[in-house]
Amino acid sequence: MLSFTTYSPTEIIFGAGAEVRTSDLVKKYGGTKVLVVYGEGSVVKSGLLDKITSQLDESGISYMKYGGVMPNPHLSYARAGVQVAIEYGADFILAIGGGSAIDAAKAIAHGTKNPDMDIWKYWSREEIVTQSLPIGVVLTISAAGSETSWSAVLTNTETGQKRGLSTDFNRPAFAILNPELTYTLPPYQIACGIADIMMHTLDRYFTPENIHANEITDEIAEAVLRTVIKNGVIALADPTNYHAQSELMWCGSLSHNGVTGLGRSHDFTVHQLGHELSGKFDVAHGASLTTVWCEWARYNLHVNPQRFAQLATKVWGVPHIADYTVTAKAGIDATENFFKSIKMPTNFTELGIGIQPDDVVEQLAFRCVHEGKRRVGIFNPLDKEDVMAIYKAVNM
């Protein structure tokens, strides 16, 4: 196993009714003037926003509401939020919602603490985050894992770029996880969340290290995948099933807090491929990932058939035979069939963007390799032609 350092400082408060502790936790982590970041959908309609702000009122904590977060959080929204927070004098950012609200809150926290810096410079790797405001989270969607991760994603709608940023300053001070808050999610959002959790795990699973490099990390990753697959089906059939929703919510946090990749390198090629689709077409993040994963897997199967065969056997129960390639292909097919069974797309048409002309496919590939400045991933580093081949395979 590779040497590693792990750091996951977020305080987790998990269980039914956990959100009643929000104001106490804000106080615990120094919040006196809070910017509350959220969307305009279920958080408002369900009364959760009012429930949280009433707590802040009762505790004497000043706050300002900043709603309107959209999926694939926009740079423009975060930039505007930075100005709102600075003018208000915010010393704490509270996100209520899913990954988009949390990632926007992280960006606003960085920009507020560094008022002379354009936050996109952090996401474009021109600058490094060295300080930020504390962030708290009340989670409503099991998906991105941003409530415990060091990652955050922003979409620059002016350029069509979707970029991720990894820094320990992205890790929230606390995260409140009440599975009951996911009960009103529509099936599509639940399915996208299932896909996102699986992909955070799979993008750490396929790395260039020896197949036996870290057995316990493999066991954890495989258990997360099996648990999500099993309980995802239950949650889609009955969104109010507390057990299934609690399993999904905790798997979402575990899948992206780093534990499923300890002792291994991280590939995240599929996320890079998916980001280009989200950046250009503004499609749901989880859906963009299922669109490309199966063809990415088939394209890269030759690199380590044994690794794909292990996934097939340990996660999907495919009987192991001497020919790793045959077992591996069966596992990829099982993954694809599962995606289809939960109504997740596996090609461009199913994603809703239709068959794309060759010049658009080439543009997607060109942007994915950062205009030729990099190869994507480490499991099998991909150049522009490789990326184009995968996009073309799903362009149907």
C-alpha positions in Angstrom: 0.0 0.0 0.0 1.2 3.5 -0.7 2.1 5.9 2.1 -0.7 8.3 2.8 -1.9 11.1 5.1 -5.6 11.3 5.9 -7.4 14.3 7.3 -11.2 14.3 7.8 -12.0 16.9 10.5 -15.7 17.4 9.8 -17.9 16.8 12.8 -20.8 14.5 11.7 -24.2 14.7 13.4 -26.2 11.8 12.0 -29.8 10.8 12.6 -33.5 11.7 12.6 -34.0 15.3 13.7 -30.3 16.1 13.7 -31.0 19.5 12.2 -32.3 20.9 15.5 -28.6 21.2 16.6 -27.7 23.6 13.8 -27.5 26.9 15.8 -25.5 25.2 18.6 -23.0 24.0 16.0 -22.8 27.4 14.3 -21.9 28.9 17.7 -19.5 26.1 18.5 -17.5 27.0 15.4 -17.5 30.7 15.9 -20.4 31.9 13.7 -21.9 35.2 14.7 -22.9 36.6 11.3 -24.0 33.8 9.0 -24.6 33.7 5.2 -27.1 31.0 4.5 -26.7 29.5 1.1 -29.4 27.4 -0.5 -31.5 26.7 -3.6 -35.0 27.8 -4.2 -36.7 24.3 -4.3 -37.5 21.8 -1.7 -35.4 23.5 1.0 -38.0 26.4 0.9 -41.1 24.4 0.2 -40.5 21.8 2.9 -40.1 24.5 5.5 -36.5 23.4 6.3 -35.1 26.9 5.6 -37.5 28.5 8.0 -36.8 25.8 10.6 -33.1 26.6 10.4 -33.4 30.4 10.4 -35.8 30.2 13.3 -33.1 28.4 15.3 -30.6 31.1 14.4 -33.2 33.8 15.5 -33.8 32.1 18.8 -30.1 31.7 19.5 -29.4 35.4 18.7 -27.2 34.6 15.7 -27.4 37.2 12.9 -27.8 35.8 9.4 -28.5 36.8 5.8 -30.2 34.5 3.3 -28.6 33.9 -0.1 -30.7 31.6 -2.2 -30.8 30.6 -5.9 -28.1 28.0 -6.2 -28.5 26.0 -9.4 -27.2 22.5 -10.2 -23.6 22.6 -11.4 -23.1 25.7 -9.3 -22.2 28.7 -11.4 -19.1 30.8 -10.9 -21.2 34.0 -11.3 -23.5 33.0 -8.5 -20.5 32.3 -6.2 -18.8 35.6 -7.2 -22.0 37.5 -6.4 -22.2 35.6 -3.1 -18.7 36.7 -2.2 -19.7 40.3 -2.5 -22.9 39.8 -0.5 -20.9 38.1 2.3 -18.2 40.8 2.4 -20.7 43.6 2.5 -22.7 41.8 5.3 -19.5 41.0 7.2 -20.1 37.3 7.3 -17.9 35.2 9.5 -19.5 31.8 8.8 -21.1 30.2 5.7 -24.0 27.7 6.2 -25.1 25.5 3.3 -28.6 24.0 3.2 -29.0 21.5 0.4 -26.9 19.1 -1.7 -23.6 19.3 -3.4 -24.3 22.4 -5.4 -25.2 24.4 -2.4 -22.3 23.1 -0.5 -19.8 23.7 -3.3 -21.1 27.2 -3.8 -20.7 27.8 0.0 -17.1 26.7 -0.1 -16.3 29.1 -3.0 -18.0 31.9 -1.2 -16.1 31.1 2.0 -12.8 31.3 0.2 -13.6 34.5 -1.6 -14.9 36.2 1.5 -11.8 35.5 3.5 -9.6 36.6 0.5 -11.5 39.6 -0.8 -8.8 40.7 -3.2 -8.7 37.4 -5.0 -11.0 36.3 -7.9 -12.1 32.9 -6.8 -11.8 31.4 -10.3 -8.0 31.6 -9.9 -8.3 28.9 -7.3 -10.2 26.6 -9.6 -8.0 27.4 -12.6 -4.9 26.5 -10.4 -3.4 30.0 -10.8 -3.6 30.5 -7.0 -3.6 28.3 -3.9 -6.2 28.7 -1.1 -4.3 29.5 2.2 -7.3 30.6 4.3 -11.1 30.5 4.4 -14.2 31.0 6.5 -15.7 28.0 8.4 -18.5 26.2 6.7 -21.5 24.2 8.1 -23.8 21.9 6.2 -27.4 20.7 6.6 -27.5 17.9 3.9 -30.7 17.2 1.9 -29.4 15.0 -0.9 -27.3 11.8 -0.7 -24.9 12.2 -3.7 -21.9 14.4 -4.0 -20.3 13.7 -0.6 -19.2 17.3 -0.5 -20.3 17.5 3.1 -17.2 15.7 4.2 -14.8 16.0 1.2 -12.0 18.3 0.3 -13.4 18.9 -3.1 -15.7 21.5 -4.7 -16.8 22.1 -8.3 -17.7 25.3 -10.1 -19.0 25.9 -13.6 -17.8 28.9 -15.5 -20.7 29.6 -17.8 -18.8 32.2 -19.7 -16.3 29.7 -21.0 -18.3 26.5 -20.5 -15.6 25.1 -18.2 -16.4 22.9 -15.2 -13.5 22.6 -12.8 -12.9 20.9 -9.5 -10.7 22.2 -6.6 -9.2 20.0 -3.9 -8.0 21.6 -0.7 -8.4 20.9 3.0 -9.9 24.4 3.3 -12.9 22.9 1.5 -13.7 20.6 4.4 -16.8 21.7 6.4 -16.5 22.3 10.1 -19.7 20.2 10.6 -22.3 18.3 8.6 -25.8 17.5 9.8 -27.1 14.3 8.1 -30.8 13.5 8.7 -32.0 10.9 6.2 -35.5 12.1 6.7 -34.6 15.2 4.8 -34.3 13.2 1.6 -37.8 11.8 1.6 -39.2 14.3 -0.8 -36.6 13.9 -3.5 -37.9 12.8 -6.9 -36.7 9.5 -8.3 -34.4 11.1 -10.8 -32.5 13.0 -8.1 -32.2 9.8 -6.0 -30.8 7.9 -9.0 -28.3 10.7 -9.9 -27.2 10.5 -6.2 -26.7 6.7 -6.4 -24.6 7.2 -9.6 -22.5 10.0 -8.0 -21.7 7.9 -4.9 -20.8 4.9 -7.1 -18.5 7.0 -9.3 -16.7 8.7 -6.4 -15.9 5.1 -5.3 -15.1 3.7 -8.7 -12.8 6.6 -9.7 -10.6 5.7 -6.7 -10.9 2.0 -7.4 -9.2 1.9 -10.8 -5.7 3.0 -10.2 -2.3 1.8 -11.5 -1.1 0.2 -8.3 -0.8 -3.6 -8.0 -4.2 -5.2 -7.5 -3.3 -6.3 -4.0 -1.8 -3.0 -3.0 -4.4 -2.2 -0.3 -6.9 -5.0 0.6 -8.8 -3.1 3.3 -9.4 -0.1 1.1 -10.7 -2.4 -1.6 -13.0 -4.1 0.9 -14.4 -0.8 2.1 -14.9 0.4 -1.5 -16.6 -2.8 -2.6 -18.9 -2.7 0.5 -19.9 0.9 -0.3 -20.8 -0.1 -3.8 -22.8 -3.2 -2.8 -24.6 -1.2 -0.1 -25.5 1.6 -2.5 -26.7 -0.8 -5.2 -28.9 -2.7 -2.7 -30.4 0.3 -0.8 -30.6 2.5 -3.9 -33.2 0.1 -5.4 -35.2 0.2 -2.1 -35.0 4.0 -1.8 -36.3 4.4 -5.4 -39.2 2.1 -4.7 -40.0 3.8 -1.3 -38.3 7.2 -0.8 -39.5 7.2 2.9 -37.7 4.0 3.8 -35.5 5.4 6.6 -33.0 2.5 6.6 -32.4 2.7 2.9 -32.0 6.4 2.9 -29.7 6.3 5.9 -27.4 3.8 4.2 -27.3 5.9 1.1 -26.5 9.1 3.0 -23.7 7.6 5.0 -22.3 5.9 1.9 -22.3 9.2 0.2 -20.1 10.7 2.9 -17.8 7.8 3.0 -17.4 7.6 -0.7 -15.9 11.1 -1.0 -14.2 11.8 2.4 -11.1 9.9 1.2 -11.4 6.6 3.0 -12.3 4.6 -0.2 -9.0 5.6 -1.8 -6.4 5.5 1.0 -3.2 3.9 0.0 -3.9 4.3 -3.7 -3.6 6.9 -6.4 -6.8 8.6 -7.6 -7.7 8.5 -11.2 -11.0 10.5 -11.6 -10.9 10.2 -15.4 -14.6 9.6 -15.6 -15.3 12.7 -13.6 -13.2 14.7 -16.0 -15.1 13.3 -19.0 -18.4 14.0 -17.3 -17.5 17.6 -16.3 -17.1 18.5 -20.0 -20.7 17.3 -20.6 -22.0 19.2 -17.6 -20.1 22.3 -18.5 -21.3 22.5 -22.1 -24.8 21.0 -21.8 -25.7 21.8 -18.1 -26.8 18.2 -17.5 -27.0 16.5 -14.1 -23.6 15.5 -12.7 -24.5 11.9 -11.8 -26.1 11.4 -15.2 -23.0 12.7 -17.0 -21.0 10.1 -15.2 -23.1 7.0 -16.0 -23.2 8.2 -19.6 -19.4 7.7 -20.0 -18.4 5.1 -17.4 -19.2 1.9 -19.3 -17.5 2.9 -22.5 -14.5 4.3 -20.5 -14.3 0.8 -18.8 -14.5 -1.1 -22.1 -11.9 1.2 -23.6 -9.5 0.6 -20.7 -10.3 -3.0 -19.9 -7.0 -4.2 -21.5 -4.9 -2.2 -19.0 -5.8 -4.5 -16.0 -8.5 -7.1 -16.8 -7.9 -8.6 -13.3 -9.0 -5.4 -11.6 -12.3 -5.2 -13.6 -12.8 -8.9 -12.9 -12.4 -8.3 -9.2 -15.1 -5.6 -9.4 -17.4 -8.0 -11.3 -16.9 -10.8 -8.7 -16.9 -8.8 -5.5 -19.6 -6.3 -6.3 -21.9 -8.0 -8.9 -21.4 -11.6 -7.9 -20.2 -12.6 -11.4 -18.7 -16.1 -11.1 -14.9 -16.0 -11.4 -13.4 -17.9 -14.3 -9.8 -18.3 -15.4 -10.2 -15.7 -18.2 -10.2 -12.4 -16.4 -11.4 -10.6 -19.6 -14.6 -12.6 -19.8 -15.4 -12.0 -16.1 -14.5 -8.3 -16.5 -16.8 -7.8 -19.5 -19.7 -9.4 -17.6 -19.1 -7.0 -14.7 -19.1 -4.0 -17.0 -22.4 -5.3 -18.6 -23.9 -5.7 -15.1 -22.9 -2.1 -14.2 -24.5 -0.9 -17.4 -27.7 -2.9 -16.8 -27.9 -1.5 -13.3 -27.7 2.1 -14.6 -30.4 1.3 -17.1 -32.6 -0.2 -14.4 -32.5 3.0 -12.3 -33.1 5.0 -15.5 -29.7 6.5 -15.7 -28.3 7.3 -19.2 -25.5 5.4 -20.9 -25.2 7.4 -24.1 -25.7 10.9 -25.4 -29.3 10.3 -26.6 -30.4 8.9 -23.2 -28.6 11.9 -21.5 -30.9 14.2 -23.5 -28.4 16.0 -25.6 -28.8 13.9 -28.8 -26.2 12.7 -31.2 -23.5 15.4 -31.5 -21.6 16.4 -34.7 -18.0 15.4 -34.9 -16.7 18.9 -34.4 -18.5 19.1 -31.0 -17.1 15.7 -29.9 -13.6 16.9 -30.9 -14.2 20.2 -28.9 -15.3 18.2 -25.8 -12.1 16.1 -26.0 -9.9 19.1 -26.6 -11.2 20.9 -23.6 -11.0 17.7 -21.5 -7.2 17.5 -22.1 -7.0 21.3 -21.3 -6.3 22.3 -24.9 -3.6 19.6 -25.2 -1.7 20.6 -22.0 -2.4 17.3 -20.1 -3.3 13.7 -20.4 -6.3 12.7 -18.4 -6.1 10.2 -15.5 -3.4 7.8 -14.3 -5.0 4.3 -14.6 -4.5 4.7 -18.3 -3.5 8.3 -19.1 -5.7 9.5 -22.0 -4.8 11.9 -24.8 -7.2 13.8 -27.0 -7.6 10.9 -29.4 -8.4 8.5 -26.5 -11.0 10.8 -25.1 -12.6 11.3 -28.5 -12.8 7.6 -28.9 -14.8 7.2 -25.7 -17.1 10.2 -26.5 -17.7 8.7 -29.9 -18.7 5.4 -28.4 -21.4 7.1 -26.4 -22.5 9.4 -29.2 -25.6 7.6 -30.1 
